[in-house]
Amino acid sequence: MKKLTQRQQEVLDFISSYILSNGRSPTLREIGDEFGFSHYAARCVVVALVNKGMLERNDKELRSIAFPLEERKERENIPVSFYQSEPTLQEIEEDSAPDKIFIKRALAEKNTFAFRVTGESMRNAGILPGDIALMEKGVTKINQDDIILPAFSDDNRPLELRKYHPAGNEYVELWPENDTMGIIKVSKYNLIAAGRLIGIQRAYKGRNK
């Protein structure tokens, strides 16, 4: 391994921490903001790290900074589709996410996608706006208390995350974890689980300046 300067090591450590905490790579602007230097200076440091074999990067993509393949395998982080808010059923089925994040291989092998939570339906369960929800799609069996992203056969807009509760033979109740929100009761034949929650990642908050 080629020797790194102190600044290069600091930037590499920041990128590693950001990916592990936020689930995706930082942009050059975010790297510059973190260390107080320009977009150009950030790019120069990243290019130097790429040239030394510490990183890979695609200039045509915004968040394409990544560790080399063998190191990604060692870290067990691989990319999955990422949406900036709760996606529609159509977006999920078409896999039309504009971005990627890196998550643990064991989770990604469950046909996983991810989105940034914007609603507060699971606030009392500790799932907050800004968190990244990791979802398993293509689920055929839903169990009581599973947290799902519900959609409906006559409406392509998924709701916020809800807990799944059977209500007799014909209906399902979608429970929030928020005292200000009500339970939604729907026909089980009209309900589609666009995804089932398998994990949450807390967004990276940055270091103290």
Z-matrix of the N, CA and C atoms (Angstrom, degrees):
N
C 1 1.464
C 2 1.523 1 109.56
N 3 1.310 2 116.73 1 131.91
C 4 1.450 3 121.29 2 178.35
C 5 1.518 4 110.01 3 -70.43
N 6 1.330 5 115.38 4 142.61
C 7 1.455 6 120.72 5 -177.29
C 8 1.526 7 110.12 6 -68.45
N 9 1.341 8 115.83 7 138.90
C 10 1.455 9 121.45 8 -179.30
C 11 1.518 10 110.08 9 -102.88
N 12 1.328 11 115.88 10 149.33
C 13 1.452 12 120.06 11 170.75
C 14 1.528 13 108.75 12 -72.41
N 15 1.305 14 116.42 13 166.37
C 16 1.458 15 119.83 14 179.20
C 17 1.519 16 110.86 15 -60.13
N 18 1.339 17 117.20 16 -43.78
C 19 1.458 18 120.28 17 -179.58
C 20 1.529 19 111.09 18 -64.74
N 21 1.332 20 117.79 19 -41.34
C 22 1.461 21 120.47 20 178.34
C 23 1.524 22 110.92 21 -61.92
N 24 1.335 23 117.31 22 -40.65
C 25 1.456 24 120.47 23 178.54
C 26 1.519 25 111.15 24 -65.71
N 27 1.335 26 117.06 25 -38.91
C 28 1.464 27 120.93 26 177.99
C 29 1.524 28 111.08 27 -63.17
N 30 1.330 29 116.06 28 -43.25
C 31 1.464 30 120.08 29 179.48
C 32 1.520 31 110.19 30 -66.90
N 33 1.317 32 117.66 31 -41.56
C 34 1.469 33 121.31 32 178.48
C 35 1.527 34 110.31 33 -61.85
N 36 1.323 35 116.81 34 -42.82
C 37 1.471 36 120.26 35 178.59
C 38 1.524 37 110.67 36 -63.75
N 39 1.335 38 116.54 37 -39.83
C 40 1.464 39 120.57 38 179.07
C 41 1.525 40 110.53 39 -63.62
N 42 1.331 41 116.98 40 -45.52
C 43 1.462 42 120.91 41 179.90
C 44 1.528 43 110.27 42 -61.05
N 45 1.331 44 116.90 43 -43.85
C 46 1.465 45 121.17 44 179.13
C 47 1.527 46 110.41 45 -61.33
N 48 1.343 47 116.88 46 -46.93
C 49 1.464 48 121.06 47 -179.91
C 50 1.517 49 111.31 48 -63.92
N 51 1.329 50 116.51 49 -40.17
C 52 1.467 51 121.03 50 -178.98
C 53 1.524 52 110.52 51 -63.39
N 54 1.330 53 116.52 52 -46.02
C 55 1.464 54 120.44 53 -178.81
C 56 1.527 55 110.74 54 -63.28
N 57 1.323 56 116.71 55 -43.90
C 58 1.459 57 120.02 56 -178.37
C 59 1.525 58 111.94 57 -68.57
N 60 1.344 59 116.88 58 -34.24
C 61 1.465 60 120.56 59 -177.38
C 62 1.517 61 112.73 60 -86.00
N 63 1.333 62 116.14 61 -38.04
C 64 1.463 63 120.77 62 -172.19
C 65 1.513 64 113.16 63 -102.95
N 66 1.336 65 117.37 64 -14.11
C 67 1.444 66 120.30 65 176.50
C 68 1.509 67 115.58 66 85.33
N 69 1.319 68 117.90 67 1.12
C 70 1.466 69 121.68 68 177.61
C 71 1.513 70 108.62 69 -155.50
N 72 1.325 71 116.93 70 169.68
C 73 1.460 72 120.28 71 -175.38
C 74 1.524 73 111.39 72 -81.08
N 75 1.328 74 117.69 73 153.47
C 76 1.461 75 120.34 74 175.34
C 77 1.526 76 110.85 75 -76.93
N 78 1.316 77 115.92 76 158.59
C 79 1.462 78 120.80 77 172.60
C 80 1.527 79 108.77 78 -83.64
N 81 1.320 80 116.64 79 167.14
C 82 1.461 81 120.33 80 175.68
C 83 1.521 82 110.59 81 -61.22
N 84 1.325 83 116.84 82 -37.33
C 85 1.464 84 120.13 83 178.83
C 86 1.529 85 110.82 84 -62.90
N 87 1.333 86 116.63 85 -42.00
C 88 1.466 87 119.79 86 179.70
C 89 1.528 88 111.38 87 -66.90
N 90 1.322 89 116.90 88 -35.72
C 91 1.465 90 119.64 89 175.39
C 92 1.524 91 109.87 90 -64.71
N 93 1.332 92 116.56 91 -44.69
C 94 1.461 93 120.05 92 177.97
C 95 1.510 94 112.40 93 -61.22
N 96 1.331 95 116.60 94 -43.23
C 97 1.468 96 120.71 95 179.29
C 98 1.526 97 110.92 96 -62.44
N 99 1.324 98 116.34 97 -38.16
C 100 1.461 99 120.29 98 -178.58
C 101 1.525 100 111.67 99 -63.41
N 102 1.339 101 116.14 100 -38.93
C 103 1.462 102 119.73 101 -174.26
C 104 1.526 103 113.43 102 -106.60
N 105 1.329 104 116.30 103 -0.97
C 106 1.457 105 119.23 104 175.86
C 107 1.510 106 114.32 105 74.30
N 108 1.353 107 116.82 106 33.76
C 109 1.453 108 117.25 107 173.16
C 110 1.518 109 110.69 108 -131.46
N 111 1.310 110 116.72 109 174.03
C 112 1.459 111 122.79 110 -169.74
C 113 1.523 112 112.36 111 -72.84
N 114 1.338 113 114.33 112 165.58
C 115 1.461 114 121.00 113 174.64
C 116 1.523 115 110.12 114 -56.60
N 117 1.332 116 117.01 115 -41.56
C 118 1.465 117 121.37 116 -179.35
C 119 1.527 118 110.72 117 -63.91
N 120 1.328 119 116.43 118 -43.70
C 121 1.459 120 119.85 119 179.85
C 122 1.524 121 111.00 120 -64.82
N 123 1.342 122 115.96 121 -39.29
C 124 1.462 123 119.60 122 176.94
C 125 1.522 124 110.56 123 -61.58
N 126 1.321 125 115.24 124 -43.80
C 127 1.469 126 119.76 125 179.75
C 128 1.527 127 110.60 126 -61.80
N 129 1.326 128 117.68 127 -40.77
C 130 1.461 129 121.24 128 -179.12
C 131 1.527 130 111.26 129 -61.83
N 132 1.334 131 116.41 130 -41.81
C 133 1.463 132 119.55 131 179.83
C 134 1.527 133 110.20 132 -66.97
N 135 1.337 134 116.77 133 -43.23
C 136 1.461 135 120.10 134 179.93
C 137 1.533 136 110.47 135 -64.30
N 138 1.323 137 117.16 136 -43.10
C 139 1.468 138 120.71 137 178.23
C 140 1.530 139 110.19 138 -60.21
N 141 1.328 140 116.71 139 -40.97
C 142 1.461 141 120.22 140 178.49
C 143 1.528 142 110.66 141 -62.16
N 144 1.322 143 116.34 142 -39.92
C 145 1.466 144 120.30 143 178.52
C 146 1.528 145 111.19 144 -68.37
N 147 1.331 146 116.66 145 -35.78
C 148 1.465 147 120.81 146 175.27
C 149 1.530 148 109.45 147 -64.30
N 150 1.335 149 116.53 148 -45.79
C 151 1.470 150 120.95 149 -178.55
C 152 1.527 151 111.93 150 -64.06
N 153 1.327 152 116.23 151 -27.12
C 154 1.468 153 120.06 152 178.91
C 155 1.534 154 112.02 153 -89.62
N 156 1.332 155 115.85 154 4.26
C 157 1.456 156 120.31 155 175.88
C 158 1.512 157 114.96 156 79.56
N 159 1.338 158 117.16 157 13.42
C 160 1.459 159 120.94 158 -178.39
C 161 1.522 160 113.14 159 -88.60
N 162 1.340 161 116.62 160 -23.00
C 163 1.459 162 121.69 161 -178.06
C 164 1.519 163 109.97 162 -139.44
N 165 1.341 164 115.50 163 164.62
C 166 1.454 165 123.52 164 168.10
C 167 1.520 166 107.57 165 -123.65
N 168 1.347 167 115.98 166 151.98
C 169 1.468 168 118.29 167 -179.27
C 170 1.521 169 109.69 168 -157.39
N 171 1.356 170 115.52 169 141.20
C 172 1.456 171 123.28 170 174.11
C 173 1.517 172 108.09 171 -109.45
N 174 1.339 173 117.70 172 113.75
C 175 1.464 174 121.75 173 -176.49
C 176 1.520 175 112.89 174 -61.01
N 177 1.335 176 118.68 175 -19.60
C 178 1.460 177 121.61 176 -175.51
C 179 1.528 178 112.72 177 -86.56
N 180 1.319 179 118.10 178 -7.24
C 181 1.460 180 121.57 179 -178.16
C 182 1.522 181 110.05 180 -118.79
N 183 1.345 182 115.08 181 145.37
C 184 1.463 183 120.97 182 -174.42
C 185 1.528 184 112.12 183 -68.84
N 186 1.312 185 116.83 184 -47.01
C 187 1.470 186 121.14 185 -176.09
C 188 1.525 187 109.72 186 -117.29
N 189 1.308 188 116.30 187 64.73
C 190 1.463 189 120.25 188 -174.06
C 191 1.523 190 112.58 189 -108.74
N 192 1.337 191 117.63 190 2.59
C 193 1.463 192 119.19 191 178.04
C 194 1.528 193 108.89 192 -65.74
N 195 1.314 194 116.20 193 130.41
C 196 1.468 195 119.92 194 -178.52
C 197 1.516 196 109.08 195 -151.85
N 198 1.307 197 115.76 196 158.76
C 199 1.451 198 120.57 197 172.35
C 200 1.531 199 108.88 198 -77.40
N 201 1.322 200 118.08 199 153.16
C 202 1.467 201 120.39 200 178.75
C 203 1.515 202 111.65 201 -53.78
N 204 1.313 203 115.90 202 155.11
C 205 1.459 204 121.96 203 -172.93
C 206 1.512 205 112.75 204 -52.87
N 207 1.312 206 117.91 205 -47.59
C 208 1.461 207 119.98 206 -176.67
C 209 1.520 208 111.12 207 -64.05
N 210 1.337 209 116.25 208 -36.60
C 211 1.462 210 118.81 209 178.34
C 212 1.517 211 110.47 210 -72.32
N 213 1.342 212 117.57 211 -35.21
C 214 1.465 213 119.65 212 176.12
C 215 1.521 214 110.42 213 -62.28
N 216 1.343 215 116.01 214 -38.86
C 217 1.456 216 118.95 215 177.83
C 218 1.519 217 110.14 216 -63.49
N 219 1.332 218 115.82 217 -41.13
C 220 1.458 219 120.04 218 179.16
C 221 1.528 220 110.46 219 -63.91
N 222 1.327 221 115.43 220 -39.68
C 223 1.467 222 119.69 221 178.99
C 224 1.522 223 110.92 222 -77.70
N 225 1.315 224 116.73 223 -13.07
C 226 1.464 225 123.17 224 179.90
C 227 1.522 226 111.91 225 60.70
N 228 1.323 227 116.14 226 36.12
C 229 1.459 228 120.81 227 176.23
C 230 1.528 229 109.24 228 -113.37
N 231 1.326 230 117.15 229 126.65
C 232 1.453 231 120.95 230 178.04
C 233 1.525 232 109.12 231 -132.93
N 234 1.347 233 118.36 232 156.52
C 235 1.463 234 120.66 233 -173.93
C 236 1.527 235 113.23 234 -80.02
N 237 1.346 236 115.01 235 145.07
C 238 1.462 237 122.10 236 171.98
C 239 1.530 238 108.42 237 -135.90
N 240 1.310 239 116.23 238 164.29
C 241 1.460 240 121.64 239 -178.90
C 242 1.527 241 110.98 240 -64.12
N 243 1.344 242 115.49 241 138.09
C 244 1.468 243 120.90 242 -177.71
C 245 1.522 244 110.31 243 -131.83
N 246 1.340 245 115.58 244 132.75
C 247 1.468 246 122.78 245 178.07
C 248 1.531 247 109.20 246 -114.48
N 249 1.316 248 116.45 247 144.39
C 250 1.457 249 120.90 248 -177.21
C 251 1.532 250 112.86 249 -75.92
N 252 1.321 251 118.23 250 -11.22
C 253 1.464 252 123.10 251 175.43
C 254 1.525 253 107.68 252 -154.93
N 255 1.339 254 116.64 253 -179.59
C 256 1.461 255 120.12 254 -179.84
C 257 1.536 256 109.85 255 -57.09
N 258 1.334 257 118.40 256 119.29
C 259 1.467 258 120.72 257 -177.49
C 260 1.517 259 112.30 258 -81.25
N 261 1.318 260 115.79 259 161.83
C 262 1.461 261 120.29 260 173.58
C 263 1.526 262 109.37 261 -81.14
N 264 1.315 263 114.90 262 163.46
C 265 1.463 264 120.04 263 177.50
C 266 1.523 265 110.36 264 -59.85
N 267 1.313 266 116.67 265 -39.68
C 268 1.471 267 120.11 266 179.66
C 269 1.522 268 111.32 267 -62.81
N 270 1.325 269 117.07 268 -43.16
C 271 1.463 270 120.10 269 178.87
C 272 1.529 271 110.96 270 -61.05
N 273 1.326 272 115.93 271 -40.68
C 274 1.458 273 119.64 272 -179.56
C 275 1.527 274 110.58 273 -66.65
N 276 1.329 275 116.21 274 -45.11
C 277 1.464 276 119.87 275 -178.20
C 278 1.522 277 111.60 276 -65.78
N 279 1.344 278 116.46 277 -34.23
C 280 1.465 279 120.59 278 -179.66
C 281 1.519 280 112.23 279 -86.68
N 282 1.323 281 117.06 280 -6.14
C 283 1.464 282 122.91 281 -177.49
C 284 1.530 283 109.93 282 50.41
N 285 1.343 284 114.72 283 52.95
C 286 1.464 285 120.29 284 -173.55
C 287 1.524 286 113.18 285 -99.32
N 288 1.332 287 117.63 286 23.23
C 289 1.463 288 120.63 287 179.49
C 290 1.528 289 110.34 288 -62.24
N 291 1.343 290 117.25 289 135.87
C 292 1.467 291 120.36 290 -179.48
C 293 1.518 292 113.33 291 -81.16
N 294 1.327 293 118.26 292 -4.64
C 295 1.452 294 120.25 293 -172.08
C 296 1.522 295 110.14 294 -141.49
N 297 1.339 296 115.06 295 171.91
C 298 1.460 297 122.13 296 177.42
C 299 1.524 298 109.12 297 -132.66
N 300 1.331 299 116.39 298 152.41
C 301 1.455 300 121.41 299 167.10
C 302 1.520 301 107.79 300 -129.99
N 303 1.337 302 115.54 301 161.98
C 304 1.456 303 120.69 302 179.04
C 305 1.525 304 109.21 303 -102.23
N 306 1.332 305 116.38 304 130.88
C 307 1.461 306 121.51 305 178.17
C 308 1.523 307 109.01 306 -134.92
N 309 1.329 308 115.36 307 169.75
C 310 1.455 309 120.17 308 -179.70
C 311 1.522 310 111.17 309 -59.85
N 312 1.325 311 115.14 310 139.72
C 313 1.462 312 120.75 311 -176.72
C 314 1.526 313 112.14 312 -56.27
N 315 1.326 314 117.63 313 -39.79
C 316 1.461 315 120.77 314 -177.25
C 317 1.524 316 111.42 315 -61.35
N 318 1.330 317 117.01 316 -35.21
C 319 1.462 318 120.81 317 177.51
C 320 1.519 319 110.89 318 -76.62
N 321 1.320 320 116.36 319 -40.90
C 322 1.464 321 120.44 320 -176.95
C 323 1.520 322 111.52 321 -65.17
N 324 1.311 323 117.82 322 -25.72
C 325 1.458 324 120.82 323 -179.81
C 326 1.529 325 112.26 324 -72.79
N 327 1.336 326 116.99 325 -5.05
C 328 1.465 327 120.93 326 179.12
C 329 1.525 328 111.75 327 -94.16
N 330 1.329 329 118.28 328 28.78
C 331 1.465 330 122.35 329 179.60
C 332 1.526 331 109.12 330 57.79
N 333 1.314 332 115.21 331 60.68
C 334 1.455 333 122.55 332 -167.00
C 335 1.522 334 112.84 333 -98.18
N 336 1.344 335 115.70 334 144.67
C 337 1.457 336 122.71 335 163.98
C 338 1.523 337 107.00 336 -131.55
N 339 1.318 338 116.62 337 169.93
C 340 1.463 339 120.37 338 -177.57
C 341 1.521 340 109.79 339 -140.88
N 342 1.342 341 115.70 340 153.69
C 343 1.469 342 120.44 341 174.68
C 344 1.522 343 109.49 342 -148.48
N 345 1.325 344 114.42 343 157.88
C 346 1.450 345 119.99 344 175.76
C 347 1.524 346 109.19 345 -84.74
N 348 1.305 347 116.39 346 125.78
C 349 1.462 348 121.77 347 -178.96
C 350 1.521 349 110.00 348 -68.77
N 351 1.342 350 116.45 349 130.35
C 352 1.462 351 120.82 350 175.95
C 353 1.522 352 111.84 351 -114.14
N 354 1.335 353 118.34 352 -22.61
C 355 1.453 354 122.10 353 -177.85
C 356 1.524 355 112.26 354 -91.01
N 357 1.326 356 115.28 355 173.54
C 358 1.461 357 121.68 356 -177.26
C 359 1.527 358 112.28 357 -119.28
N 360 1.319 359 116.95 358 21.67
C 361 1.464 360 120.14 359 -176.03
C 362 1.524 361 113.11 360 -66.72
N 363 1.334 362 118.83 361 -21.70
C 364 1.461 363 122.01 362 -179.05
C 365 1.528 364 111.79 363 -114.00
N 366 1.330 365 117.07 364 23.49
C 367 1.472 366 121.14 365 -175.75
C 368 1.524 367 111.75 366 -56.30
N 369 1.326 368 118.00 367 -45.53
C 370 1.462 369 120.41 368 -177.59
C 371 1.529 370 112.67 369 -68.27
N 372 1.316 371 116.82 370 -14.99
C 373 1.464 372 121.38 371 175.76
C 374 1.523 373 111.25 372 -92.93
N 375 1.341 374 116.25 373 4.30
C 376 1.457 375 120.65 374 177.81
C 377 1.513 376 114.84 375 84.49
N 378 1.344 377 117.27 376 11.98
C 379 1.466 378 121.58 377 176.80
C 380 1.521 379 107.03 378 -100.36
N 381 1.332 380 116.68 379 113.84
C 382 1.455 381 121.73 380 -168.44
C 383 1.529 382 111.67 381 -117.67
N 384 1.342 383 117.21 382 157.34
C 385 1.461 384 119.83 383 173.77
C 386 1.533 385 110.74 384 -54.50
N 387 1.322 386 115.44 385 134.06
C 388 1.455 387 121.29 386 -176.08
C 389 1.511 388 113.41 387 101.49
N 390 1.342 389 117.22 388 -23.12
C 391 1.465 390 120.36 389 175.22
C 392 1.525 391 110.10 390 -66.59
N 393 1.310 392 116.15 391 157.30
C 394 1.460 393 121.64 392 177.05
C 395 1.521 394 108.50 393 -106.01
N 396 1.333 395 115.64 394 118.68
C 397 1.459 396 121.77 395 179.61
C 398 1.524 397 109.46 396 -91.15
N 399 1.313 398 116.03 397 128.60
C 400 1.461 399 122.10 398 175.44
C 401 1.515 400 107.83 399 -99.41
N 402 1.336 401 116.33 400 122.22
C 403 1.461 402 121.49 401 -171.07
C 404 1.524 403 111.24 402 -122.13
N 405 1.312 404 115.11 403 139.73
C 406 1.468 405 121.67 404 171.64
C 407 1.519 406 108.45 405 -93.67
N 408 1.330 407 117.23 406 123.41
C 409 1.455 408 119.64 407 178.74
C 410 1.521 409 110.17 408 -101.68
N 411 1.334 410 115.20 409 166.58
C 412 1.451 411 119.84 410 -179.90
C 413 1.509 412 112.71 411 74.34
N 414 1.335 413 117.57 412 24.47
C 415 1.457 414 121.55 413 -178.95
C 416 1.532 415 109.39 414 -76.33
N 417 1.315 416 116.92 415 130.07
C 418 1.472 417 120.81 416 -178.69
C 419 1.528 418 112.44 417 -101.85
N 420 1.321 419 117.52 418 -20.95
C 421 1.464 420 120.65 419 179.27
C 422 1.517 421 109.72 420 -127.63
N 423 1.347 422 115.82 421 122.37
C 424 1.453 423 122.10 422 178.87
C 425 1.520 424 108.48 423 -110.04
N 426 1.308 425 117.10 424 133.64
C 427 1.456 426 122.56 425 179.84
C 428 1.520 427 111.31 426 -103.16
N 429 1.313 428 117.01 427 156.62
C 430 1.457 429 120.91 428 177.53
C 431 1.528 430 110.18 429 -56.21
N 432 1.333 431 115.10 430 137.17
C 433 1.466 432 125.13 431 179.51
C 434 1.527 433 113.17 432 77.22
N 435 1.343 434 118.74 433 -0.62
C 436 1.460 435 118.95 434 169.47
C 437 1.531 436 108.45 435 -61.63
N 438 1.319 437 116.57 436 140.29
C 439 1.469 438 120.95 437 174.84
C 440 1.521 439 107.48 438 -93.77
N 441 1.334 440 115.88 439 121.84
C 442 1.462 441 120.78 440 -175.71
C 443 1.528 442 110.60 441 -124.41
N 444 1.318 443 115.18 442 164.48
C 445 1.460 444 122.30 443 168.75
C 446 1.524 445 105.69 444 -102.89
N 447 1.328 446 117.72 445 99.19
C 448 1.466 447 120.01 446 -172.56
C 449 1.521 448 113.02 447 -82.67
N 450 1.320 449 115.47 448 140.59
C 451 1.462 450 123.52 449 171.53
C 452 1.524 451 106.56 450 -130.81
N 453 1.316 452 115.97 451 172.13
C 454 1.460 453 119.73 452 -176.01
C 455 1.518 454 110.71 453 -131.70
N 456 1.318 455 115.64 454 149.20
C 457 1.462 456 120.51 455 -175.47
C 458 1.520 457 112.22 456 -64.44
N 459 1.353 458 118.17 457 -23.40
C 460 1.457 459 120.32 458 -179.54
C 461 1.521 460 112.10 459 -105.76
N 462 1.345 461 118.20 460 12.59
C 463 1.460 462 121.36 461 -177.47
C 464 1.523 463 107.63 462 -155.70
N 465 1.314 464 118.02 463 125.26
C 466 1.461 465 121.74 464 -175.07
C 467 1.527 466 112.88 465 -91.57
N 468 1.326 467 117.88 466 18.44
C 469 1.458 468 120.12 467 179.23
C 470 1.530 469 109.95 468 -104.74
N 471 1.339 470 118.56 469 108.88
C 472 1.461 471 118.70 470 174.77
C 473 1.528 472 110.63 471 -63.38
N 474 1.329 473 116.34 472 146.79
C 475 1.456 474 121.14 473 172.67
C 476 1.520 475 109.52 474 -81.73
N 477 1.318 476 114.63 475 -176.68
C 478 1.448 477 119.67 476 170.96
C 479 1.527 478 109.17 477 -70.49
N 480 1.313 479 115.53 478 168.71
C 481 1.457 480 120.24 479 177.78
C 482 1.532 481 110.61 480 -57.80
N 483 1.335 482 115.25 481 138.28
C 484 1.471 483 120.97 482 179.21
C 485 1.528 484 109.66 483 -143.91
N 486 1.342 485 114.85 484 155.28
C 487 1.457 486 120.47 485 172.90
C 488 1.517 487 110.10 486 -84.24
N 489 1.314 488 115.35 487 140.42
C 490 1.464 489 122.49 488 -177.43
C 491 1.531 490 109.37 489 -92.05
N 492 1.360 491 115.30 490 125.49
C 493 1.471 492 120.80 491 176.84
C 494 1.523 493 109.39 492 -134.48
N 495 1.331 494 118.61 493 116.19
C 496 1.471 495 120.16 494 173.20
C 497 1.527 496 109.77 495 -61.44
N 498 1.345 497 116.06 496 144.19
C 499 1.471 498 121.38 497 179.46
C 500 1.521 499 108.15 498 -134.82
N 501 1.322 500 116.49 499 76.25
C 502 1.452 501 120.41 500 -176.08
C 503 1.512 502 111.81 501 84.57
N 504 1.313 503 116.31 502 -165.48
C 505 1.462 504 121.39 503 -176.53
C 506 1.516 505 114.10 504 -81.62
N 507 1.333 506 117.04 505 -22.75
C 508 1.452 507 120.23 506 -170.99
C 509 1.523 508 114.71 507 -111.43
N 510 1.326 509 117.34 508 -17.19
C 511 1.463 510 119.10 509 -170.77
C 512 1.529 511 112.26 510 -126.78
N 513 1.325 512 112.45 511 161.58
C 514 1.461 513 122.42 512 176.53
C 515 1.517 514 108.00 513 -132.05
N 516 1.315 515 116.49 514 140.52
C 517 1.458 516 121.13 515 173.92
C 518 1.529 517 109.73 516 -106.61
N 519 1.327 518 115.65 517 136.29
C 520 1.455 519 122.53 518 178.67
C 521 1.519 520 107.71 519 -107.89
N 522 1.322 521 115.61 520 107.36
C 523 1.464 522 121.45 521 -172.90
C 524 1.522 523 111.33 522 -95.71
N 525 1.333 524 117.16 523 134.22
C 526 1.462 525 120.37 524 171.25
C 527 1.526 526 110.14 525 -87.21
N 528 1.306 527 116.16 526 164.14
C 529 1.465 528 122.00 527 167.35
C 530 1.528 529 106.37 528 -111.78
N 531 1.320 530 114.81 529 62.78
C 532 1.465 531 122.40 530 -177.97
C 533 1.527 532 106.77 531 -158.37
N 534 1.325 533 117.02 532 119.20
C 535 1.464 534 121.16 533 -173.57
C 536 1.523 535 113.24 534 -66.34
N 537 1.319 536 117.46 535 -15.80
C 538 1.469 537 120.29 536 -178.52
C 539 1.528 538 112.32 537 -89.75
N 540 1.329 539 117.30 538 -2.66
C 541 1.457 540 121.19 539 -175.99
C 542 1.523 541 110.72 540 -117.08
N 543 1.331 542 116.51 541 149.92
C 544 1.446 543 121.43 542 -177.49
C 545 1.517 544 113.74 543 -97.39
N 546 1.333 545 114.26 544 167.32
C 547 1.466 546 121.56 545 176.00
C 548 1.521 547 109.07 546 -80.29
N 549 1.327 548 116.60 547 138.76
C 550 1.460 549 122.60 548 176.44
C 551 1.521 550 108.62 549 -104.91
N 552 1.327 551 117.03 550 126.10
C 553 1.464 552 121.98 551 178.79
C 554 1.516 553 109.25 552 -109.37
N 555 1.328 554 116.63 553 126.12
C 556 1.466 555 121.19 554 -176.04
C 557 1.523 556 109.74 555 -137.66
N 558 1.304 557 115.61 556 160.55
C 559 1.463 558 120.76 557 172.49
C 560 1.521 559 109.24 558 -67.37
N 561 1.315 560 116.16 559 134.07
C 562 1.464 561 119.04 560 -179.24
C 563 1.526 562 111.48 561 -66.24
N 564 1.335 563 116.73 562 -19.65
C 565 1.457 564 120.29 563 179.58
C 566 1.531 565 111.94 564 -79.13
N 567 1.336 566 115.60 565 -15.30
C 568 1.462 567 120.72 566 -179.29
C 569 1.521 568 112.20 567 -99.33
N 570 1.328 569 116.36 568 -10.11
C 571 1.464 570 121.56 569 -174.40
C 572 1.525 571 111.15 570 -90.48
N 573 1.317 572 115.35 571 135.77
C 574 1.461 573 122.33 572 174.51
C 575 1.526 574 107.31 573 -124.37
N 576 1.316 575 117.25 574 127.40
C 577 1.463 576 120.92 575 174.55
C 578 1.521 577 107.94 576 -85.87
N 579 1.338 578 115.05 577 100.59
C 580 1.466 579 119.07 578 179.73
C 581 1.522 580 111.11 579 -66.12
N 582 1.326 581 116.75 580 -22.93
C 583 1.456 582 121.09 581 176.83
C 584 1.518 583 110.06 582 -174.46
N 585 1.325 584 115.85 583 156.28
C 586 1.469 585 121.88 584 176.01
C 587 1.523 586 108.27 585 -116.38
N 588 1.332 587 116.02 586 133.05
C 589 1.457 588 121.25 587 -177.23
C 590 1.523 589 110.78 588 -66.45
N 591 1.348 590 115.68 589 130.21
C 592 1.458 591 120.47 590 176.61
C 593 1.523 592 111.74 591 -123.99
N 594 1.327 593 116.89 592 -6.06
C 595 1.461 594 118.48 593 178.92
C 596 1.518 595 111.57 594 -179.26
N 597 1.328 596 115.21 595 161.07
C 598 1.462 597 122.42 596 176.98
C 599 1.523 598 108.29 597 -130.74
N 600 1.322 599 115.88 598 136.50
C 601 1.460 600 120.99 599 172.34
C 602 1.535 601 108.25 600 -116.50
N 603 1.327 602 115.31 601 131.90
C 604 1.453 603 120.60 602 177.71
C 605 1.517 604 108.99 603 -81.79
N 606 1.328 605 116.68 604 133.66
C 607 1.466 606 120.96 605 -178.26
C 608 1.512 607 110.61 606 -63.86
N 609 1.327 608 115.62 607 146.63
C 610 1.460 609 122.21 608 179.50
C 611 1.522 610 109.63 609 -68.37
N 612 1.343 611 117.64 610 130.34
C 613 1.463 612 121.99 611 -175.53
C 614 1.518 613 113.71 612 -100.21
N 615 1.312 614 117.18 613 -6.13
C 616 1.472 615 118.80 614 -179.74
C 617 1.512 616 111.34 615 87.46
N 618 1.316 617 115.45 616 162.16
C 619 1.467 618 120.39 617 179.96
C 620 1.519 619 109.86 618 -89.00
N 621 1.314 620 115.98 619 163.43
C 622 1.452 621 120.42 620 176.04
C 623 1.516 622 110.06 621 -73.14
N 624 1.313 623 114.68 622 129.64
C 625 1.469 624 119.81 623 -178.86
C 626 1.522 625 109.84 624 -84.53
